[in-house]
Amino acid sequence: MLKSILGIGLIMLMVSTAQARVPVLAPDELVAVELATVAVDPFSGTPLVVLREPESGDFVLISIGTHEAMAIMRALEEVTTPRPMTHDTAVAMLDAMNGELHQVMVDALVEGSYLGVLDIRRQAVPETPVYVDTRPSDGLALAIRTGARILVAPAVLQASRERDFSGLGDDQVVTALGLSVVALNDERRNEYGLPDGRDGLLVVRARGAAQEQGVEAGALIQSVNGSPVESVMDFLRQVQATPAGKSARLRIWYEGEEQDVELDTGVPEATPGERLQPGQRLI
């Protein structure tokens, strides 16, 4: 019952003008980031959402609740449920009202709490934003479902610099450079018809420049910038360690051939309006 009440509260929050607020900073004062994965604080065990900021080489780490972590992980893994969950319902409501989530802004850190704003655009007046107050965790769960851009305030970026994070295990999905990757196991090897003795991280989705260069689901990432990748978190950290202004160089194996692919480490272009399809599952 409590979850239902909270879910209704989130939906009402999105559509109620009473919850509107002006962003603390203008969008052009914020920094674009890519939602990479969900991890945990190695000391407290608290779930963290990991945002990648390529220009500084930093990660933005925001503490979130367990339910929000699950919602974000479902979207990263592109898992749909038989009946819509709260964030799925919120996205459907936006669609039904001819609205679109343009971007999510984590625009301030006040007394230890992160503040978030949804920038919603209506079809009738697409240049006029409707700003709605949100918890960042809910906003990020919506962004990953809709392809909306994610922006953070410089103060939010600065606050994360001394924090660390740990991975969740072999089933974890990590996204960077437009590539979603998972650890290779026997089940996935059989599913993709990969030969024994050929190792690497399995690409389960490719977008943007990576896809344009011929990277497909079923490819194996063997190294980043000449260094072997041992895990999905190792892949993420090696990508983030690429010097500013340089492309990340990936050695890829696909269908019996190896190739080197160079990808810009900048935040991939947002794809507003992108949706999960019913019954779709990434891994």
Secondary structure, 3 states (H helix, E strand, C coil): CHHHHHHHHHHHHHHCHHHCCCCCCCHHHCEEEEEEEEEECCCCCCEEEEEEECCCCEEEEEECCHHHHHHHHHHHCCCCCCCCCHHHHHHHHHHHCCEEEEEEEEEEEECCEEEEEEEEEECCEEEEEEEEEECHHHHHHHHHHHCCEEEECHHHHHHCCCCCCECCCCCCCEEECCEEEECCCHHHHHHHCCCCCCCCEEEEEECHHHHHCCCCCCCEEEEECCEECCCHHHHHHHHHCCCCCCEEEEEEEECCEEEEEEEECCCCCCCCCCCCCCCCCCC
